[in-house]
Amino acid sequence: MCGRFSQTWSYNDIRDYLLLNEGFDLEPSYNIAPSQDVAAVRLEEGRRRLISLHWGLIPFWANDRKISYRTLNARSETAHKSPAFRAAFRGRRCLIPASGFYEWDKKHGTKQPYFIYRTDEEPMTFAGLWEHWEDKEGKEIIESCTILTTEASEPVSSLHDRMPVILEPEDFDLWLNPEEHNITKLRNLMQPAAPGILSMHPVSKYINKAWNEGEKCIAPTEDDKPI
């Protein structure tokens, strides 16, 4: 799963990697939590645009926005047929750039947090879905997103069974294309990260509080005592 991540790249840092055509200046955030707005890339009239989306997908048919607390992640194996995600999977796919994500060691009962990032130090790019929702009165409009997950590969699998789907640059065109509906092609992109792609290190439990921010969140630590 993915319940917390960081995004510390500037627009210029990711512009060439993601082949962006337009966007906005990004403020570094080391501790992005559910229900916050996140930067995402979608295709608009053939151009890749960096936009802001609410993290927690609200299906277009939802009666209210509260469902978003249950739709932070979508299982890649079933998203194409899930009532909450299937419409978005069909034609509203996006990329969510990140510097890395956090996972807690629950397998060994320590709940020690770890920061996971790309070994090559390139931007990490999650596969996402986005949706447009309006309330019944038409007074509130929210565009939201979810992060797709898959089976965890090393080193994440030592901590948790699931991890975000991380796409490579050669996958971006296919994933963003709203005219692509071939389920097999799309699901082939949603694989665990290949060996050597990811690295991780333990971080302070400072990260546990969603309001904590700054470089301290990702700083390596040997100290696993509660803060």
C-alpha positions as CSV (number, residue, x, y, z in Angstrom):
1,M,0.0,0.0,0.0
2,C,1.0,3.7,0.0
3,G,-0.2,5.8,2.9
4,R,2.5,8.5,3.1
5,F,5.0,9.8,0.6
6,S,7.3,12.7,-0.2
7,Q,7.6,15.0,-3.2
8,T,10.6,17.3,-3.0
9,W,11.3,17.9,-6.7
10,S,10.8,21.3,-8.3
11,Y,8.9,21.7,-11.6
12,N,12.2,22.1,-13.4
13,D,13.5,18.9,-11.8
14,I,10.7,16.8,-13.3
15,R,9.8,18.7,-16.4
16,D,12.2,16.8,-18.8
17,Y,11.8,13.4,-17.0
18,L,8.0,13.5,-17.4
19,L,8.1,15.5,-20.7
20,L,5.8,18.1,-19.2
21,N,4.2,20.8,-21.4
22,E,2.9,23.0,-18.7
23,G,2.5,23.0,-14.9
24,F,3.1,25.0,-11.8
25,D,5.9,25.6,-9.2
26,L,6.0,22.8,-6.6
27,E,6.6,23.4,-2.9
28,P,8.7,20.6,-1.4
29,S,6.6,18.3,0.9
30,Y,8.4,15.6,2.9
31,N,5.3,14.1,4.5
32,I,2.3,14.0,2.2
33,A,-0.6,12.4,4.0
34,P,-4.1,11.2,2.9
35,S,-6.7,13.8,2.0
36,Q,-4.0,16.4,1.0
37,D,-3.6,17.7,-2.5
38,V,-0.9,16.1,-4.6
39,A,0.8,16.9,-7.9
40,A,-0.2,14.7,-10.8
41,V,0.3,14.5,-14.5
42,R,-2.5,13.9,-17.0
43,L,-3.0,14.3,-20.7
44,E,-5.1,17.2,-21.9
45,E,-5.5,17.7,-25.6
46,G,-2.4,15.7,-26.3
47,R,-0.3,17.7,-23.8
48,R,1.1,16.6,-20.5
49,R,0.0,18.9,-17.8
50,L,1.0,19.0,-14.1
51,I,-2.1,19.6,-12.0
52,S,-3.2,19.3,-8.4
53,L,-5.5,16.5,-7.2
54,H,-7.1,15.6,-3.9
55,W,-5.5,12.3,-2.6
56,G,-8.4,9.9,-2.1
57,L,-10.5,9.2,-5.2
58,I,-14.2,10.2,-5.1
59,P,-16.1,8.2,-7.7
60,F,-18.4,10.4,-9.9
61,W,-21.4,8.5,-8.5
62,A,-20.6,9.0,-4.8
63,N,-23.2,10.8,-2.6
64,D,-20.5,12.6,-0.7
65,R,-16.7,13.0,-0.5
66,K,-16.3,10.8,2.7
67,I,-15.6,7.8,0.5
68,S,-12.2,9.3,-0.3
69,Y,-10.8,8.0,3.0
70,R,-11.2,4.4,1.7
71,T,-9.9,5.0,-1.8
72,L,-6.3,6.2,-1.3
73,N,-5.0,3.1,-3.0
74,A,-6.5,0.8,-5.7
75,R,-5.4,-2.8,-6.2
76,S,-3.9,-3.0,-9.7
77,E,-5.2,-6.6,-10.1
78,T,-8.9,-5.5,-9.7
79,A,-9.1,-1.8,-10.4
80,H,-10.4,-2.3,-13.9
81,K,-13.5,-4.0,-12.6
82,S,-14.0,-2.3,-9.2
83,P,-17.1,-0.1,-9.0
84,A,-15.1,2.7,-7.4
85,F,-12.2,2.7,-10.0
86,R,-13.3,1.1,-13.2
87,A,-14.5,4.3,-15.0
88,A,-11.3,6.1,-14.1
89,F,-9.2,3.1,-15.1
90,R,-10.8,3.1,-18.5
91,G,-9.8,6.6,-19.5
92,R,-8.7,8.8,-16.6
93,R,-5.2,7.6,-15.8
94,C,-2.4,9.8,-14.4
95,L,1.1,9.9,-13.1
96,I,2.0,10.9,-9.6
97,P,5.6,12.1,-9.2
98,A,7.3,11.4,-5.9
99,S,10.7,11.5,-4.3
100,G,9.9,8.4,-2.4
101,F,7.4,6.8,0.0
102,Y,7.3,5.5,3.5
103,E,6.6,2.0,4.9
104,W,6.5,0.7,8.4
105,D,8.0,-2.6,9.4
106,K,5.0,-4.4,10.7
107,K,6.2,-7.9,9.7
108,H,8.6,-7.9,12.6
109,G,6.4,-5.9,15.0
110,T,8.8,-3.0,15.3
111,K,6.7,-0.4,13.4
112,Q,10.0,1.2,12.4
113,P,9.5,3.6,9.5
114,Y,11.6,3.4,6.3
115,F,12.0,5.7,3.4
116,I,12.0,4.0,0.0
117,Y,13.4,5.8,-3.0
118,R,14.9,5.1,-6.5
119,T,18.4,3.8,-6.4
120,D,19.3,5.9,-9.5
121,E,17.9,9.0,-7.7
122,E,15.5,9.8,-10.5
123,P,11.9,10.9,-9.8
124,M,9.7,8.0,-8.6
125,T,6.5,7.9,-10.7
126,F,3.4,6.2,-9.3
127,A,0.6,4.9,-11.6
128,G,-2.6,6.7,-10.6
129,L,-6.2,7.2,-11.6
130,W,-8.1,10.5,-11.4
131,E,-11.8,11.3,-11.2
132,H,-14.1,14.4,-11.4
133,W,-16.9,14.7,-8.8
134,E,-19.6,17.2,-8.1
135,D,-22.1,17.4,-5.2
136,K,-25.8,17.1,-6.0
137,E,-26.2,20.9,-5.8
138,G,-23.3,21.5,-8.1
139,K,-21.7,23.8,-5.6
140,E,-18.6,21.7,-4.9
141,I,-16.3,20.2,-7.5
142,I,-13.4,18.0,-6.6
143,E,-10.9,16.3,-8.8
144,S,-9.2,13.5,-7.0
145,C,-6.9,10.6,-7.4
146,T,-5.8,7.2,-6.1
147,I,-2.4,5.4,-6.2
148,L,-2.4,1.9,-7.7
149,T,-0.6,-0.9,-5.8
150,T,0.9,-4.2,-6.6
151,E,2.8,-7.0,-4.9
152,A,5.9,-5.8,-3.1
153,S,9.3,-6.6,-4.5
154,E,12.6,-6.3,-2.6
155,P,13.5,-4.5,-0.5
156,V,9.9,-3.4,0.3
157,S,8.7,-7.0,0.6
158,S,10.7,-7.4,3.8
159,L,8.4,-4.8,5.4
160,H,5.0,-5.2,3.6
161,D,3.2,-7.3,1.1
162,R,2.1,-4.4,-1.1
163,M,3.8,-1.3,-2.7
164,P,2.8,1.4,-5.2
165,V,3.0,0.6,-9.0
166,I,6.1,2.5,-10.1
167,L,6.2,3.2,-13.9
168,E,9.3,3.8,-16.0
169,P,9.5,6.6,-18.7
170,E,8.9,4.1,-21.5
171,D,5.5,3.3,-19.9
172,F,4.2,6.9,-19.6
173,D,2.7,7.3,-23.1
174,L,0.7,4.1,-22.9
175,W,-0.5,4.8,-19.3
176,L,-1.6,8.3,-20.0
177,N,-3.3,7.6,-23.3
178,P,-7.1,7.9,-22.6
179,E,-7.8,6.1,-25.9
180,E,-6.0,3.0,-24.7
181,H,-8.5,0.5,-23.3
182,N,-6.6,-2.8,-23.7
183,I,-6.7,-4.3,-20.2
184,T,-3.9,-6.7,-20.9
185,K,-1.5,-4.0,-22.1
186,L,-2.3,-1.8,-19.1
187,R,-2.0,-4.5,-16.6
188,N,1.3,-5.5,-18.0
189,L,2.6,-2.1,-16.9
190,M,1.5,-2.7,-13.3
191,Q,4.3,-5.0,-12.1
192,P,6.4,-5.0,-9.0
193,A,9.6,-2.9,-9.3
194,A,12.5,-4.8,-10.9
195,P,15.5,-5.8,-8.8
196,G,17.8,-3.0,-8.0
197,I,15.4,-0.2,-8.8
198,L,14.6,0.7,-5.1
199,S,16.7,1.4,-2.0
200,M,15.6,2.2,1.5
201,H,16.8,3.3,4.9
202,P,15.3,3.6,8.3
203,V,14.0,7.1,9.4
204,S,13.0,8.7,12.6
205,K,9.5,8.1,14.0
206,Y,9.2,11.9,13.5
207,I,7.5,10.9,10.3
208,N,4.6,9.3,12.2
209,K,2.9,12.6,12.8
210,A,1.3,13.8,9.6
211,W,1.9,17.5,10.5
212,N,5.7,17.0,10.8
213,E,7.7,18.3,7.8
214,G,11.2,19.0,6.5
215,E,14.3,17.0,5.7
216,K,14.3,15.3,9.1
217,C,11.5,13.1,7.7
218,I,13.8,11.4,5.2
219,A,17.1,11.6,7.1
220,P,18.7,8.2,7.8
221,T,18.7,7.1,11.4
222,E,19.9,4.2,13.5
223,D,17.5,5.2,16.3
224,D,14.3,3.3,16.4
225,K,13.1,4.7,19.7
226,P,9.6,6.3,19.8
227,I,9.6,10.1,19.5
